[in-house]
Amino acid sequence: MSTDLLENITSQLAPPMVQKVSVFLGETVEHTQAAVNGAIPTILAGLMHFSSLANGPVQLLALINRDNYGRLLNNLSGVGGEGNTTQNVMTTGQEILRVVFADKLDSASERVAAASGVTNASASSLMSLTAPVVVGVLGRIRAVQGLNATRLNTLLMGQREAVVKSAPAGLAEVFGVSDLTKLGPAVAEAKATATAEPVRRMVVNPPSDQNTLKRWGLPLLGVAAIGVIYFFLF
């Protein structure tokens, strides 16, 4: 039975929470919902790219296991309300995003803003709020299904078609691919091929007659000279 990550994640971000977050950010509910809808596939695409790097599946599993992100899913009702819940979730999300996106984070966030109509600052905040939910859902599914690094990577890469349909325009450019369906092992292989040092061939020319003469002629002349001197002296 296939797992629909987008549906699982979206179900955690219920409309009442989105409404509270819109007030928190000073955005309309419609624009906030559109930004959340764009942030989810953007973060999934970022995780796909992250998992396509060298030793990516193992690094992805380590990221998910680093903290019990799944526990955040039980406390989402406080997001957008009073207290420290919102800030705590955002701080956790920022840590995840820095690991997953590195220097691509600002560009990815800008794509979410452009597609939804929220400001860049609001898009960045929504990315931070959404990231722990995405990783938390992945972590919960990994635990329930007992997935190892390889199977977790397979699950994630199986979401590419769904991500393409809902991702913000221009997101593929952020990851250096023509379209998001190309994210995955093939990307890692192409990068490895492009960066691999070319094999250097050393051509060894066969020794010529002239080189052979130089190598053996002088020693032979020396031996002959010694023989002549020996003959005349003795």
Residue pairs with C-beta under 8 A, 6 or more apart in sequence:
2 158
3 141
3 145
3 155
3 158
4 159
4 162
5 44
5 134
5 137
5 138
5 141
5 155
5 156
5 159
5 162
6 40
6 41
6 44
6 159
6 162
6 163
6 166
8 137
8 141
9 40
9 44
9 130
9 133
9 134
9 137
10 37
10 40
12 73
12 76
12 133
12 136
12 137
13 36
13 40
13 76
13 130
13 133
15 33
17 76
17 77
17 79
17 80
18 29
18 32
18 33
18 36
19 29
19 32
19 80
20 79
20 80
20 81
21 32
21 36
21 79
21 80
21 86
21 126
21 129
22 28
22 29
22 31
22 32
22 33
22 80
23 80
24 80
24 86
25 32
25 118
25 122
25 125
25 126
26 122
27 35
27 118
27 119
27 122
31 116
31 117
31 118
32 116
32 118
32 122
32 126
34 115
34 116
34 117
34 118
35 112
35 113
35 115
35 116
35 117
35 118
35 122
35 123
35 126
36 126
36 130
37 116
37 166
38 111
38 112
38 115
38 116
38 166
38 167
38 168
39 112
39 123
39 126
39 127
39 130
40 130
40 134
40 166
41 162
41 163
41 166
41 167
41 168
41 171
42 108
42 111
42 112
42 127
42 167
42 168
42 171
43 97
43 100
43 127
43 130
43 131
43 134
44 134
44 156
44 159
44 163
45 163
45 167
45 171
45 175
45 180
45 183
46 97
46 100
46 101
46 104
46 108
46 175
47 60
47 100
47 134
47 135
47 138
47 156
48 156
48 157
48 159
48 160
48 163
48 180
48 183
48 184
49 100
49 104
49 175
49 183
49 187
50 56
50 59
50 60
50 63
50 99
50 100
50 101
51 57
51 59
51 60
51 153
51 156
51 157
51 184
52 183
52 184
52 185
52 187
52 188
53 59
53 188
54 188
54 192
56 153
56 188
57 149
57 150
57 152
57 153
58 149
60 149
60 152
60 153
60 156
61 142
61 148
61 149
61 152
63 96
63 99
63 100
63 135
64 135
64 138
64 139
64 142
64 152
65 139
67 92
68 139
69 92
69 132
69 135
69 136
69 139
70 136
70 137
70 139
70 140
70 143
71 136
72 89
72 92
72 132
72 133
72 136
73 133
73 136
73 137
73 140
75 85
76 89
76 133
78 85
78 86
79 85
79 86
79 89
79 129
80 86
86 129
89 128
89 129
89 132
90 125
90 128
90 129
91 128
92 131
92 132
93 127
93 128
93 129
93 130
93 131
93 132
94 128
94 131
96 131
96 132
96 135
97 105
97 127
97 128
97 131
98 105
100 131
101 108
104 174
104 175
105 127
107 174
108 127
108 171
108 174
109 120
109 123
109 124
109 127
110 120
110 123
111 168
111 169
111 170
111 171
111 174
112 118
112 123
112 126
112 127
112 168
113 119
113 120
113 122
113 123
114 168
114 169
114 170
115 168
115 169
116 123
116 168
118 126
138 152
138 156
141 147
141 155
142 152
145 151
145 155
147 155
157 183
157 184
157 185
160 180
160 181
160 183
160 184
161 181
163 180
164 179
164 180
164 181
167 180
171 180
172 178
172 179
172 180
172 182
175 183
175 187
177 183
177 187
207 215
